[in-house]
């Protein structure tokens, strides 16, 4: 029991077995009465409009990727800002600050590129 991954393996095994057992129990003992109204598509209480397989604009995906990019930036900047004081105490404050400026500069260049390409225009 010295291996730290044994507990992780046990947790994953328990979660998989638990979910499989209860899904199959509900399938065995649960009532199933399929009706046409139950099997119809449901979208927030409104009847669906059009086909579900319509093409979506690439700009939607560009905005989604940009959101993820800048969201990840916030994930990296916040811990850096919290721990900057400890780096200054160790004498590494200038180095860490310059590294963060380089990181933010690269993100800024990416943002300028996106603006130049017009990825945020919905026309």
N, CA, C and O atoms as CSV, one atom per row, in Angstrom:
chain,resi,resn,atom,element,x,y,z
A,1,UNK,N,N,0.807,-1.197,0.000
A,1,UNK,CA,C,0.000,0.000,0.000
A,1,UNK,C,C,0.852,1.263,0.000
A,1,UNK,O,O,0.351,2.331,0.352
A,2,UNK,N,N,2.107,1.175,-0.379
A,2,UNK,CA,C,2.959,2.351,-0.432
A,2,UNK,C,C,2.757,3.152,-1.704
A,2,UNK,O,O,3.157,4.314,-1.776
A,3,UNK,N,N,2.145,2.549,-2.700
A,3,UNK,CA,C,1.944,3.231,-3.962
A,3,UNK,C,C,0.784,4.227,-3.827
A,3,UNK,O,O,-0.317,3.827,-3.448
A,4,UNK,N,N,1.005,5.524,-4.132
A,4,UNK,CA,C,-0.074,6.506,-3.967
A,4,UNK,C,C,-1.176,6.376,-5.011
A,4,UNK,O,O,-2.251,6.954,-4.847
A,5,UNK,N,N,-0.929,5.636,-6.069
A,5,UNK,CA,C,-1.927,5.498,-7.120
A,5,UNK,C,C,-2.955,4.413,-6.816
A,5,UNK,O,O,-3.938,4.281,-7.544
A,6,UNK,N,N,-2.750,3.644,-5.767
A,6,UNK,CA,C,-3.706,2.601,-5.412
A,6,UNK,C,C,-5.039,3.227,-5.006
A,6,UNK,O,O,-6.098,2.733,-5.394
A,7,UNK,N,N,-4.995,4.300,-4.237
A,7,UNK,CA,C,-6.228,4.975,-3.831
A,7,UNK,C,C,-6.946,5.568,-5.035
A,7,UNK,O,O,-8.174,5.531,-5.105
A,8,UNK,N,N,-6.195,6.109,-5.974
A,8,UNK,CA,C,-6.792,6.669,-7.181
A,8,UNK,C,C,-7.435,5.568,-8.019
A,8,UNK,O,O,-8.547,5.742,-8.520
A,9,UNK,N,N,-6.762,4.462,-8.173
A,9,UNK,CA,C,-7.310,3.320,-8.909
A,9,UNK,C,C,-8.566,2.799,-8.222
A,9,UNK,O,O,-9.548,2.467,-8.887
A,10,UNK,N,N,-8.538,2.727,-6.914
A,10,UNK,CA,C,-9.703,2.279,-6.159
A,10,UNK,C,C,-10.881,3.236,-6.378
A,10,UNK,O,O,-12.010,2.783,-6.567
A,11,UNK,N,N,-10.637,4.531,-6.354
A,11,UNK,CA,C,-11.708,5.511,-6.538
A,11,UNK,C,C,-12.324,5.403,-7.930
A,11,UNK,O,O,-13.547,5.404,-8.073
A,12,UNK,N,N,-11.474,5.310,-8.961
A,12,UNK,CA,C,-11.991,5.179,-10.319
A,12,UNK,C,C,-12.765,3.876,-10.492
A,12,UNK,O,O,-13.825,3.861,-11.117
A,13,UNK,N,N,-12.244,2.789,-9.944
A,13,UNK,CA,C,-12.931,1.502,-10.046
A,13,UNK,C,C,-14.282,1.560,-9.358
A,13,UNK,O,O,-15.279,1.078,-9.897
A,14,UNK,N,N,-14.321,2.146,-8.174
A,14,UNK,CA,C,-15.573,2.263,-7.437
A,14,UNK,C,C,-16.579,3.109,-8.210
A,14,UNK,O,O,-17.756,2.754,-8.278
A,15,UNK,N,N,-16.140,4.214,-8.790
A,15,UNK,CA,C,-17.051,5.089,-9.534
A,15,UNK,C,C,-17.609,4.382,-10.769
A,15,UNK,O,O,-18.798,4.499,-11.065
A,16,UNK,N,N,-16.771,3.661,-11.479
A,16,UNK,CA,C,-17.225,2.962,-12.685
A,16,UNK,C,C,-18.195,1.840,-12.332
A,16,UNK,O,O,-19.249,1.706,-12.954
A,17,UNK,N,N,-17.840,1.038,-11.338
A,17,UNK,CA,C,-18.713,-0.071,-10.939
A,17,UNK,C,C,-20.034,0.460,-10.403
A,17,UNK,O,O,-21.096,-0.058,-10.749
A,18,UNK,N,N,-19.979,1.487,-9.562
A,18,UNK,CA,C,-21.186,2.078,-8.981
A,18,UNK,C,C,-22.118,2.592,-10.078
A,18,UNK,O,O,-23.321,2.334,-10.039
A,19,UNK,N,N,-21.576,3.308,-11.045
A,19,UNK,CA,C,-22.427,3.862,-12.100
A,19,UNK,C,C,-22.998,2.752,-12.987
A,19,UNK,O,O,-24.174,2.803,-13.348
A,20,UNK,N,N,-22.194,1.760,-13.340
A,20,UNK,CA,C,-22.702,0.670,-14.176
A,20,UNK,C,C,-23.789,-0.133,-13.474
A,20,UNK,O,O,-24.788,-0.500,-14.093
A,21,UNK,N,N,-23.601,-0.404,-12.195
A,21,UNK,CA,C,-24.600,-1.176,-11.443
A,21,UNK,C,C,-25.916,-0.423,-11.388
A,21,UNK,O,O,-26.966,-1.013,-11.644
A,22,UNK,N,N,-25.892,0.861,-11.063
A,22,UNK,CA,C,-27.148,1.585,-10.901
A,22,UNK,C,C,-27.816,1.910,-12.234
A,22,UNK,O,O,-29.044,1.976,-12.288
A,23,UNK,N,N,-27.067,2.113,-13.296
A,23,UNK,CA,C,-27.692,2.306,-14.609
A,23,UNK,C,C,-28.383,1.021,-15.039
A,23,UNK,O,O,-29.502,1.060,-15.550
A,24,UNK,N,N,-27.733,-0.107,-14.838
A,24,UNK,CA,C,-28.355,-1.375,-15.226
A,24,UNK,C,C,-29.523,-1.731,-14.320
A,24,UNK,O,O,-30.499,-2.310,-14.797
A,25,UNK,N,N,-29.464,-1.409,-13.034
A,25,UNK,CA,C,-30.607,-1.652,-12.149
A,25,UNK,C,C,-31.814,-0.817,-12.576
A,25,UNK,O,O,-32.945,-1.303,-12.554
A,26,UNK,N,N,-31.580,0.419,-12.959
A,26,UNK,CA,C,-32.708,1.237,-13.408
A,26,UNK,C,C,-33.259,0.732,-14.736
A,26,UNK,O,O,-34.455,0.860,-14.997
A,27,UNK,N,N,-32.409,0.166,-15.571
A,27,UNK,CA,C,-32.873,-0.395,-16.833
A,27,UNK,C,C,-33.692,-1.667,-16.590
A,27,UNK,O,O,-34.668,-1.926,-17.294
A,28,UNK,N,N,-33.293,-2.451,-15.597
A,28,UNK,CA,C,-33.994,-3.709,-15.315
A,28,UNK,C,C,-35.315,-3.453,-14.596
A,28,UNK,O,O,-36.348,-3.991,-14.994
A,29,UNK,N,N,-35.295,-2.641,-13.547
A,29,UNK,CA,C,-36.469,-2.463,-12.701
A,29,UNK,C,C,-37.314,-1.242,-13.069
A,29,UNK,O,O,-38.442,-1.117,-12.593
A,30,UNK,N,N,-36.804,-0.358,-13.887
A,30,UNK,CA,C,-37.542,0.853,-14.234
A,30,UNK,C,C,-38.614,0.597,-15.270
A,30,UNK,O,O,-38.527,-0.344,-16.059
A,31,UNK,N,N,-39.632,1.452,-15.256
A,31,UNK,CA,C,-40.708,1.335,-16.224
A,31,UNK,C,C,-40.300,2.043,-17.510
A,31,UNK,O,O,-39.701,3.118,-17.486
A,32,UNK,N,N,-40.632,1.423,-18.616
A,32,UNK,CA,C,-40.323,2.021,-19.905
A,32,UNK,C,C,-41.592,2.049,-20.737
A,32,UNK,O,O,-42.069,1.013,-21.199
A,33,UNK,N,N,-42.132,3.242,-20.922
A,33,UNK,CA,C,-43.322,3.412,-21.750
A,33,UNK,C,C,-43.046,4.482,-22.802
A,33,UNK,O,O,-43.453,5.632,-22.637
A,34,UNK,N,N,-42.366,4.119,-23.866
A,34,UNK,CA,C,-42.061,5.132,-24.882
A,34,UNK,C,C,-43.327,5.554,-25.625
A,34,UNK,O,O,-44.104,4.712,-26.075
A,35,UNK,N,N,-43.522,6.846,-25.744
A,35,UNK,CA,C,-44.621,7.419,-26.504
A,35,UNK,C,C,-44.042,8.425,-27.490
A,35,UNK,O,O,-42.903,8.867,-27.346
A,36,UNK,N,N,-44.828,8.775,-28.477
A,36,UNK,CA,C,-44.315,9.696,-29.491
A,36,UNK,C,C,-44.008,11.061,-28.888
A,36,UNK,O,O,-43.054,11.716,-29.306
A,37,UNK,N,N,-44.797,11.498,-27.918
A,37,UNK,CA,C,-44.538,12.800,-27.297
A,37,UNK,C,C,-43.277,12.773,-26.442
A,37,UNK,O,O,-42.548,13.764,-26.386
A,38,UNK,N,N,-43.010,11.657,-25.777
A,38,UNK,CA,C,-41.799,11.538,-24.970
A,38,UNK,C,C,-40.546,11.455,-25.837
A,38,UNK,O,O,-39.488,11.947,-25.445
A,39,UNK,N,N,-40.655,10.845,-26.994
A,39,UNK,CA,C,-39.505,10.660,-27.869
A,39,UNK,C,C,-39.248,11.861,-28.766
A,39,UNK,O,O,-38.248,11.890,-29.484
A,40,UNK,N,N,-40.133,12.854,-28.739
A,40,UNK,CA,C,-39.961,14.044,-29.556
A,40,UNK,C,C,-38.853,14.916,-28.976
A,40,UNK,O,O,-38.598,14.890,-27.772
A,41,UNK,N,N,-38.189,15.696,-29.850
A,41,UNK,CA,C,-37.117,16.566,-29.375
A,41,UNK,C,C,-37.678,17.669,-28.499
A,41,UNK,O,O,-38.795,18.145,-28.701
A,42,UNK,N,N,-36.873,18.065,-27.520
A,42,UNK,CA,C,-37.294,19.080,-26.566
A,42,UNK,C,C,-36.178,20.104,-26.427
A,42,UNK,O,O,-35.051,19.762,-26.071
A,43,UNK,N,N,-36.496,21.348,-26.707
A,43,UNK,CA,C,-35.496,22.404,-26.604
A,43,UNK,C,C,-36.055,23.528,-25.755
A,43,UNK,O,O,-36.675,24.453,-26.278
A,44,UNK,N,N,-35.842,23.456,-24.462
A,44,UNK,CA,C,-36.205,24.527,-23.523
A,44,UNK,C,C,-37.680,24.898,-23.596
A,44,UNK,O,O,-38.020,26.069,-23.428
A,45,UNK,N,N,-38.545,23.959,-23.837
A,45,UNK,CA,C,-39.970,24.223,-23.840
A,45,UNK,C,C,-40.515,24.758,-25.146
A,45,UNK,O,O,-41.727,24.919,-25.286
A,46,UNK,N,N,-39.652,25.037,-26.102
A,46,UNK,CA,C,-40.108,25.554,-27.391
A,46,UNK,C,C,-39.968,24.465,-28.444
A,46,UNK,O,O,-39.030,23.670,-28.394
A,47,UNK,N,N,-40.881,24.421,-29.385
A,47,UNK,CA,C,-40.731,23.423,-30.450
A,47,UNK,C,C,-39.490,23.723,-31.288
A,47,UNK,O,O,-39.207,24.887,-31.571
A,48,UNK,N,N,-38.751,22.697,-31.686
A,48,UNK,CA,C,-37.527,22.927,-32.456
A,48,UNK,C,C,-37.832,23.530,-33.827
A,48,UNK,O,O,-38.827,23.195,-34.470
A,49,UNK,N,N,-36.946,24.430,-34.250
A,49,UNK,CA,C,-37.103,25.087,-35.543
A,49,UNK,C,C,-35.999,24.588,-36.470
A,49,UNK,O,O,-34.817,24.697,-36.144
A,50,UNK,N,N,-36.365,24.062,-37.580
A,50,UNK,CA,C,-35.379,23.635,-38.567
A,50,UNK,C,C,-34.744,22.290,-38.221
A,50,UNK,O,O,-35.162,21.587,-37.300
A,51,UNK,N,N,-33.732,21.975,-38.992
A,51,UNK,CA,C,-33.024,20.711,-38.837
A,51,UNK,C,C,-31.890,20.871,-37.825
A,51,UNK,O,O,-31.271,21.932,-37.753
A,52,UNK,N,N,-31.619,19.849,-37.061
A,52,UNK,CA,C,-30.537,19.892,-36.079
A,52,UNK,C,C,-29.167,19.787,-36.734
A,52,UNK,O,O,-28.152,20.049,-36.089
A,53,UNK,N,N,-29.126,19.417,-37.980
A,53,UNK,CA,C,-27.855,19.221,-38.657
A,53,UNK,C,C,-27.474,20.398,-39.551
A,53,UNK,O,O,-26.727,20.222,-40.514
A,54,UNK,N,N,-27.969,21.576,-39.250
A,54,UNK,CA,C,-27.611,22.745,-40.053
A,54,UNK,C,C,-26.179,23.160,-39.754
A,54,UNK,O,O,-25.662,22.904,-38.667
A,55,UNK,N,N,-25.555,23.793,-40.710
A,55,UNK,CA,C,-24.179,24.238,-40.540
A,55,UNK,C,C,-24.134,25.485,-39.673
A,55,UNK,O,O,-25.000,26.356,-39.762
A,56,UNK,N,N,-23.117,25.555,-38.839
A,56,UNK,CA,C,-22.911,26.703,-37.974
A,56,UNK,C,C,-21.711,27.466,-38.512
A,56,UNK,O,O,-20.746,26.877,-38.999
A,57,UNK,N,N,-21.787,28.778,-38.414
A,57,UNK,CA,C,-20.723,29.617,-38.934
A,57,UNK,C,C,-19.398,29.336,-38.217
A,57,UNK,O,O,-19.369,29.036,-37.024
A,58,UNK,N,N,-18.326,29.440,-38.963
A,58,UNK,CA,C,-16.998,29.233,-38.394
A,58,UNK,C,C,-16.678,30.328,-37.385
A,58,UNK,O,O,-15.902,30.107,-36.455
A,59,UNK,N,N,-17.268,31.500,-37.561
A,59,UNK,CA,C,-17.017,32.604,-36.638
A,59,UNK,C,C,-17.467,32.250,-35.223
A,59,UNK,O,O,-16.866,32.708,-34.251
A,60,UNK,N,N,-18.501,31.451,-35.101
A,60,UNK,CA,C,-18.935,31.002,-33.779
A,60,UNK,C,C,-17.809,30.235,-33.096
A,60,UNK,O,O,-17.534,30.457,-31.917
A,61,UNK,N,N,-17.170,29.353,-33.814
A,61,UNK,CA,C,-16.073,28.574,-33.252
A,61,UNK,C,C,-14.858,29.453,-32.959
A,61,UNK,O,O,-14.148,29.228,-31.979
A,62,UNK,N,N,-14.621,30.445,-33.802
A,62,UNK,CA,C,-13.507,31.367,-33.551
A,62,UNK,C,C,-13.705,32.129,-32.248
A,62,UNK,O,O,-12.768,32.290,-31.466
A,63,UNK,N,N,-14.927,32.598,-32.019
A,63,UNK,CA,C,-15.214,33.315,-30.774
A,63,UNK,C,C,-15.087,32.370,-29.585
A,63,UNK,O,O,-14.584,32.767,-28.534
A,64,UNK,N,N,-15.531,31.139,-29.735
A,64,UNK,CA,C,-15.422,30.170,-28.652
A,64,UNK,C,C,-13.958,29.880,-28.325
A,64,UNK,O,O,-13.594,29.806,-27.151
A,65,UNK,N,N,-13.126,29.718,-29.329
A,65,UNK,CA,C,-11.711,29.458,-29.096
A,65,UNK,C,C,-11.034,30.668,-28.472
A,65,UNK,O,O,-10.182,30.523,-27.595
A,66,UNK,N,N,-11.410,31.857,-28.920
A,66,UNK,CA,C,-10.850,33.068,-28.315
A,66,UNK,C,C,-11.255,33.185,-26.854
A,66,UNK,O,O,-10.449,33.583,-26.013
A,67,UNK,N,N,-12.492,32.842,-26.551
A,67,UNK,CA,C,-12.940,32.880,-25.164
A,67,UNK,C,C,-12.110,31.920,-24.311
A,67,UNK,O,O,-11.680,32.269,-23.212
A,68,UNK,N,N,-11.892,30.725,-24.819
A,68,UNK,CA,C,-11.087,29.751,-24.079
A,68,UNK,C,C,-9.667,30.260,-23.911
A,68,UNK,O,O,-9.083,30.120,-22.836
A,69,UNK,N,N,-9.106,30.847,-24.955
A,69,UNK,CA,C,-7.739,31.379,-24.886
A,69,UNK,C,C,-7.608,32.425,-23.789
A,69,UNK,O,O,-6.694,32.350,-22.967
A,70,UNK,N,N,-8.505,33.394,-23.768
A,70,UNK,CA,C,-8.399,34.454,-22.781
A,70,UNK,C,C,-8.867,34.006,-21.405
A,70,UNK,O,O,-8.484,34.605,-20.400
A,71,UNK,N,N,-9.679,32.976,-21.342
A,71,UNK,CA,C,-10.045,32.398,-20.053
A,71,UNK,C,C,-8.844,31.688,-19.445
A,71,UNK,O,O,-8.616,31.773,-18.238
A,72,UNK,N,N,-8.082,30.993,-20.269
A,72,UNK,CA,C,-6.871,30.337,-19.785
A,72,UNK,C,C,-5.849,31.376,-19.353
A,72,UNK,O,O,-5.085,31.150,-18.414
A,73,UNK,N,N,-5.835,32.507,-20.034
A,73,UNK,CA,C,-4.939,33.589,-19.615
A,73,UNK,C,C,-5.263,34.008,-18.189
A,73,UNK,O,O,-4.356,34.198,-17.379
A,74,UNK,N,N,-6.528,34.153,-17.879
A,74,UNK,CA,C,-6.919,34.543,-16.516
A,74,UNK,C,C,-6.521,33.469,-15.511
A,74,UNK,O,O,-6.159,33.781,-14.376
A,75,UNK,N,N,-6.588,32.208,-15.925
A,75,UNK,CA,C,-6.193,31.120,-15.031
A,75,UNK,C,C,-4.705,31.199,-14.703
A,75,UNK,O,O,-4.298,30.859,-13.592
A,76,UNK,N,N,-3.891,31.644,-15.657
A,76,UNK,CA,C,-2.457,31.761,-15.400
A,76,UNK,C,C,-2.081,33.054,-14.693
A,76,UNK,O,O,-1.142,33.067,-13.897
A,77,UNK,N,N,-2.790,34.137,-14.966
A,77,UNK,CA,C,-2.417,35.426,-14.397
A,77,UNK,C,C,-2.797,35.527,-12.924
A,77,UNK,O,O,-2.049,36.115,-12.142
A,78,UNK,N,N,-3.921,34.977,-12.531
A,78,UNK,CA,C,-4.366,35.121,-11.145
A,78,UNK,C,C,-3.386,34.493,-10.147
A,78,UNK,O,O,-2.996,35.170,-9.195
A,79,UNK,N,N,-2.967,33.226,-10.319
A,79,UNK,CA,C,-1.991,32.674,-9.356
A,79,UNK,C,C,-0.658,33.414,-9.386
A,79,UNK,O,O,0.012,33.539,-8.361
A,80,UNK,N,N,-0.280,33.902,-10.561
A,80,UNK,CA,C,0.956,34.684,-10.653
A,80,UNK,C,C,0.841,35.946,-9.814
A,80,UNK,O,O,1.773,36.297,-9.090
A,81,UNK,N,N,-0.289,36.629,-9.904
A,81,UNK,CA,C,-0.468,37.863,-9.143
A,81,UNK,C,C,-0.494,37.589,-7.643
A,81,UNK,O,O,-0.011,38.402,-6.856
A,82,UNK,N,N,-1.049,36.462,-7.247
A,82,UNK,CA,C,-1.117,36.120,-5.827
A,82,UNK,C,C,0.274,35.791,-5.283
A,82,UNK,O,O,0.604,36.169,-4.159
A,83,UNK,N,N,1.079,35.098,-6.064
A,83,UNK,CA,C,2.384,34.648,-5.569
A,83,UNK,C,C,3.531,35.597,-5.917
A,83,UNK,O,O,4.684,35.285,-5.620
A,84,UNK,N,N,3.251,36.745,-6.535
A,84,UNK,CA,C,4.322,37.666,-6.921
A,84,UNK,C,C,5.085,38.178,-5.705
A,84,UNK,O,O,6.302,38.355,-5.770
A,85,UNK,N,N,4.395,38.416,-4.608
A,85,UNK,CA,C,5.055,38.936,-3.407
A,85,UNK,C,C,6.115,37.954,-2.888
A,85,UNK,O,O,7.180,38.374,-2.436
A,86,UNK,N,N,5.825,36.658,-2.951
A,86,UNK,CA,C,6.820,35.683,-2.483
A,86,UNK,C,C,8.029,35.636,-3.419
A,86,UNK,O,O,9.151,35.404,-2.968
A,87,UNK,N,N,7.806,35.855,-4.727
A,87,UNK,CA,C,8.934,35.901,-5.658
A,87,UNK,C,C,9.796,37.139,-5.427
A,87,UNK,O,O,11.019,37.082,-5.555
A,88,UNK,N,N,9.157,38.252,-5.087
A,88,UNK,CA,C,9.911,39.477,-4.796
A,88,UNK,C,C,10.760,39.257,-3.549
A,88,UNK,O,O,11.899,39.719,-3.489
A,89,UNK,N,N,10.221,38.559,-2.558
A,89,UNK,CA,C,10.968,38.286,-1.320
A,89,UNK,C,C,12.180,37.398,-1.587
A,89,UNK,O,O,13.183,37.491,-0.879
A,90,UNK,N,N,12.098,36.545,-2.593
A,90,UNK,CA,C,13.212,35.657,-2.926
A,90,UNK,C,C,14.216,36.319,-3.867
A,90,UNK,O,O,15.243,35.722,-4.192
A,91,UNK,N,N,13.935,37.531,-4.302
A,91,UNK,CA,C,14.851,38.221,-5.207
A,91,UNK,C,C,14.634,37.893,-6.662
A,91,UNK,O,O,15.471,38.236,-7.497
A,92,UNK,N,N,13.531,37.237,-6.997
A,92,UNK,CA,C,13.238,36.868,-8.383
A,92,UNK,C,C,12.105,37.703,-8.956
A,92,UNK,O,O,11.564,37.359,-10.007
A,93,UNK,N,N,11.733,38.786,-8.297
A,93,UNK,CA,C,10.575,39.573,-8.707
A,93,UNK,C,C,10.693,40.135,-10.100
A,93,UNK,O,O,9.731,40.083,-10.867
A,94,UNK,N,N,11.855,40.675,-10.454
A,94,UNK,CA,C,12.031,41.278,-11.775
A,94,UNK,C,C,11.930,40.227,-12.878
A,94,UNK,O,O,11.287,40.453,-13.903
A,95,UNK,N,N,12.561,39.089,-12.665
A,95,UNK,CA,C,12.527,38.017,-13.657
A,95,UNK,C,C,11.094,37.541,-13.891
A,95,UNK,O,O,10.662,37.399,-15.035
A,96,UNK,N,N,10.370,37.297,-12.819
A,96,UNK,CA,C,8.999,36.799,-12.937
A,96,UNK,C,C,8.099,37.850,-13.582
A,96,UNK,O,O,7.220,37.514,-14.375
A,97,UNK,N,N,8.319,39.128,-13.242
A,97,UNK,CA,C,7.520,40.192,-13.832
A,97,UNK,C,C,7.776,40.306,-15.336
A,97,UNK,O,O,6.837,40.488,-16.111
A,98,UNK,N,N,9.035,40.200,-15.749
A,98,UNK,CA,C,9.360,40.265,-17.174
A,98,UNK,C,C,8.774,39.063,-17.914
A,98,UNK,O,O,8.276,39.205,-19.031
A,99,UNK,N,N,8.830,37.891,-17.303
A,99,UNK,CA,C,8.229,36.706,-17.926
A,99,UNK,C,C,6.729,36.895,-18.129
A,99,UNK,O,O,6.194,36.509,-19.168
A,100,UNK,N,N,6.048,37.484,-17.150
A,100,UNK,CA,C,4.618,37.709,-17.304
A,100,UNK,C,C,4.342,38.769,-18.356
A,100,UNK,O,O,3.351,38.673,-19.080
A,101,UNK,N,N,5.200,39.781,-18.454
A,101,UNK,CA,C,5.029,40.781,-19.514
A,101,UNK,C,C,5.189,40.151,-20.892
A,101,UNK,O,O,4.471,40.513,-21.824
A,102,UNK,N,N,6.121,39.214,-21.029
A,102,UNK,CA,C,6.299,38.506,-22.301
A,102,UNK,C,C,5.056,37.686,-22.620
A,102,UNK,O,O,4.590,37.680,-23.759
A,103,UNK,N,N,4.519,36.997,-21.626
A,103,UNK,CA,C,3.310,36.193,-21.807
A,103,UNK,C,C,2.133,37.075,-22.224
A,103,UNK,O,O,1.417,36.751,-23.171
A,104,UNK,N,N,1.935,38.184,-21.522
A,104,UNK,CA,C,0.834,39.085,-21.858
A,104,UNK,C,C,1.061,39.752,-23.211
A,104,UNK,O,O,0.105,40.007,-23.944
A,105,UNK,N,N,2.322,40.037,-23.548
A,105,UNK,CA,C,2.621,40.605,-24.858
A,105,UNK,C,C,2.269,39.648,-25.985
A,105,UNK,O,O,1.745,40.068,-27.016
A,106,UNK,N,N,2.551,38.365,-25.797
A,106,UNK,CA,C,2.187,37.383,-26.815
A,106,UNK,C,C,0.672,37.291,-26.963
A,106,UNK,O,O,0.162,37.182,-28.078
A,107,UNK,N,N,-0.045,37.334,-25.849
A,107,UNK,CA,C,-1.502,37.319,-25.931
A,107,UNK,C,C,-2.031,38.582,-26.616
A,107,UNK,O,O,-2.994,38.525,-27.381
A,108,UNK,N,N,-1.400,39.707,-26.339
A,108,UNK,CA,C,-1.809,40.951,-26.977
A,108,UNK,C,C,-1.577,40.891,-28.484
A,108,UNK,O,O,-2.407,41.365,-29.260
A,109,UNK,N,N,-0.460,40.316,-28.897
A,109,UNK,CA,C,-0.205,40.153,-30.329
A,109,UNK,C,C,-1.237,39.229,-30.969
A,109,UNK,O,O,-1.679,39.465,-32.093
A,110,UNK,N,N,-1.615,38.183,-30.252
A,110,UNK,CA,C,-2.669,37.295,-30.749
A,110,UNK,C,C,-3.996,38.019,-30.882
A,110,UNK,O,O,-4.737,37.798,-31.840
A,111,UNK,N,N,-4.297,38.884,-29.924
A,111,UNK,CA,C,-5.533,39.651,-29.967
A,111,UNK,C,C,-5.516,40.627,-31.149
A,111,UNK,O,O,-6.526,40.798,-31.832
A,112,UNK,N,N,-4.364,41.264,-31.386
A,112,UNK,CA,C,-4.246,42.160,-32.539
A,112,UNK,C,C,-4.423,41.394,-33.852
A,112,UNK,O,O,-5.049,41.895,-34.787
A,113,UNK,N,N,-3.875,40.191,-33.920
A,113,UNK,CA,C,-4.022,39.363,-35.112
A,113,UNK,C,C,-5.493,39.025,-35.353
A,113,UNK,O,O,-5.975,39.060,-36.485
A,114,UNK,N,N,-6.197,38.698,-34.269
A,114,UNK,CA,C,-7.618,38.373,-34.376
A,114,UNK,C,C,-8.399,39.588,-34.862
A,114,UNK,O,O,-9.280,39.461,-35.712
A,115,UNK,N,N,-8.084,40.747,-34.334
A,115,UNK,CA,C,-8.764,41.961,-34.780
A,115,UNK,C,C,-8.471,42.251,-36.249
A,115,UNK,O,O,-9.362,42.658,-36.994
A,116,UNK,N,N,-7.224,42.042,-36.665
A,116,UNK,CA,C,-6.842,42.300,-38.051
A,116,UNK,C,C,-7.559,41.344,-39.003
A,116,UNK,O,O,-7.972,41.748,-40.090
A,117,UNK,N,N,-7.707,40.101,-38.610
A,117,UNK,CA,C,-8.389,39.109,-39.441
A,117,UNK,C,C,-9.901,39.279,-39.443
A,117,UNK,O,O,-10.588,38.712,-40.292
A,118,UNK,N,N,-10.424,40.053,-38.503
A,118,UNK,CA,C,-11.872,40.296,-38.449
A,118,UNK,C,C,-12.652,39.149,-37.877
A,118,UNK,O,O,-13.811,38.952,-38.242
A,119,UNK,N,N,-12.051,38.381,-36.988
A,119,UNK,CA,C,-12.744,37.221,-36.428
A,119,UNK,C,C,-13.860,37.610,-35.481
A,119,UNK,O,O,-14.746,36.799,-35.210
A,120,UNK,N,N,-13.839,38.831,-34.973
A,120,UNK,CA,C,-14.879,39.247,-34.034
A,120,UNK,C,C,-16.005,40.022,-34.707
A,120,UNK,O,O,-16.921,40.482,-34.027
A,121,UNK,N,N,-15.957,40.175,-36.016
A,121,UNK,CA,C,-17.018,40.861,-36.751
A,121,UNK,C,C,-18.068,39.844,-37.164
A,121,UNK,O,O,-17.735,38.779,-37.684
A,122,UNK,N,N,-19.329,40.165,-36.936
A,122,UNK,CA,C,-20.415,39.235,-37.227
A,122,UNK,C,C,-21.125,39.560,-38.540
A,122,UNK,O,O,-22.243,39.095,-38.761
A,123,UNK,N,N,-20.513,40.331,-39.397
A,123,UNK,CA,C,-21.164,40.715,-40.663
A,123,UNK,C,C,-21.240,39.588,-41.635
A,123,UNK,O,O,-21.758,39.759,-42.738
